[in-house]
Amino acid sequence: MLYERTLGQWLEHWAQTTPDREYLVYSDRNLRFTWSQFNRRVDDMARGLIAIGVTRGTHVGIWAANVPDWLTLLYACAKIGAVYVTVNTSYKQAELEYLCRNSDMHTLCIVNGEKDSDFVQMTYEMLPELRTCQRGHLRSERFPCMRNVVYVGQEKHRGMYTTAELLLLGDNVESRRLDELKAQVDCHDVVNMQYTSGTTGFPKGVMLTHYNIANNGFLTGDHMRFTQDDKLCVCVPLFHCFGVVLATMNCLTHGCTEVMVERFDPLVVLASVHKERCTALYGVPTMFIAELHHPMFDLFDLSSLRTGIMAGSLCPVELMKQVEEKMYMKVTSVYGLTEASPGMTHSRIDDPAEARYLTVGRDFEHTEVRVIDPDTGQECPVGVQGEMCCRGYNVMKGYYKNPEATAEVIDRDGFLHSGDLGVKDEQGYYRITGRIKDMIIRGGENIYPREIEEFLYQMPEVKDVQVAGIPSKKYGEAVGAFIILKEGADLQESDVRDFCMGKISRYKIPKYIFFVKEFPMTGSGKIQKFRLKDVGLRLCQEQGIEII
């Protein structure tokens, strides 16, 4: 069945039903919340957001790894009808500013930063007015919708609230006001907006409703037989659907415990599973590889594990077998995309091993998956390759302020077109066989070539550039840039990488850079982008470049 509860109603359901059971655990710092404790903190945070002008329909951004108040802010927004906009922690200045402007962001919540990125300084660069204005009085010419920046932590920064101050401000807001806003929230309201490149163009805000994501999480958990007794170790980032839906919404709808890892570290994951006796674990293939090959792997007892999901990129069969043998868990795979909330198909825990290893499972319940011929629009027979499409409760509400792009991916019959090629077998299992769209998937990160091409065009030496995926043993795919230089121009690979460094996310910076005289073309003069992969592999072989 499908539920019509909002996220706030789900949270309150467990706070009333199992108030003293643990919901959220950070094992590495022994931070623990029961359902009732967490629900109270969410209500306090919701009143704090109301105090700074957040209300129904307001867009609130979160730019942070899996910190404890990431989920507090999500549910606080959900209870008052605000939209939670997730920001990739790999984003650099240009990407941050694009998202904040495009999303009409009202309040941005940030942490110190990640790796080589200082989020505080980048925010000041975007909003210099913060340095001179009082908190709550931000007025930006470049970002007219932006009113607040909240620092998620105790440190004080000029012009920014802290989460502690937000909770204190909430004391001045009557519970009646919170109750009024709660009553207005409908399960079909947008609750989460995630930015993805979709199938064309620059990143677009995917509008997902309570109904979309709660039910997708619920069915995901059902496929793995989740109950209140399960403990899921979450080491995938919450700013992706993998983390916030397949993990968090699964726990929310099954009343089980979420054992959180702030940022992926194989040792912390292994220790958390061992200490908390986790029963399930998620990850992209590179995460499981790092865990299996960690020098301290044998010191941890992982026998409590029983299931989990490996997804985000191509899952090698041998890796899945090793995980099942050495980590005691039956691995399942989910296929989908952000626009599908994200799951379209999922292998079940009870499926035969061959089906779990070699396919991406069967349709989600209440979802109609079809393999459609891209040329005729007709459904393909069993065993015939076509585009993976779906229709049902899980299809996004649309791209924010972009009806044209929405119409390009959702057809008149309501089917969402994935841009991926697949085949259905006689037992109803699907295999993903290729890609119509140009999307590169590197270790679970979606990368749209046009975005990088437009960026590299800014180099004065570049006459033309095409970006395509190059197979990678570690990440599934890596970014390859094929550059035609202007006559007389001189450019080295290091020059291109230096130009990218600090301006675009590290995972988007080309791993392979080839200087070519021409691109493979059709007889009509169109670039054959799908052939660039083979060109790149040939050039790597000729130049003695190892594919890793």
Secondary structure, DSSP 8 states (H G I E B T S, - for coil): ------HHHHHHHHHHHSTTSEEEEETTTTEEEEHHHHHHHHHHHHHHHHHTT--TT-EEEEE-SS-HHHHHHHHHHHHHT-EEEE--TT--HHHHHHHHHHTT-SEEEE-SEETTEEHHHHHHHH-GGGGTS-TT----SS-TT--EEEESSS---TT-EEHHHHHHHGGGS-HHHHHHHHHH--TTSEEEEEEE-TTSSS-EEEEEEHHHHHHHHHHHHHHTT--TT-EEEE-S-TTSHIIIIIIIIHHHHHT-EEEE-SS--HHHHHHHHHHHT-SEEEE-HHHHHHHHT-TTGGGS--TT--EEEE-SS---HHHHHHHHHHH--EEE-EEE-GGGSSEEEE--TTS-HHHHHHS--EE-TTEEEEEE-TTT--B--TT--EEEEEEETTS-SEETT-HHHHHHHB-TTS-EEEEEEEEE-TTS-EEEEEESS--EEETTEEE-HHHHHHHHTTSTTEEEEEEEEEEETTTEEEEEEEEEE-TT----HHHHHHHHTTTS-GGGS-SEEEE-S---B-TTS-B-GGGHHHHHHHHHHHHT----
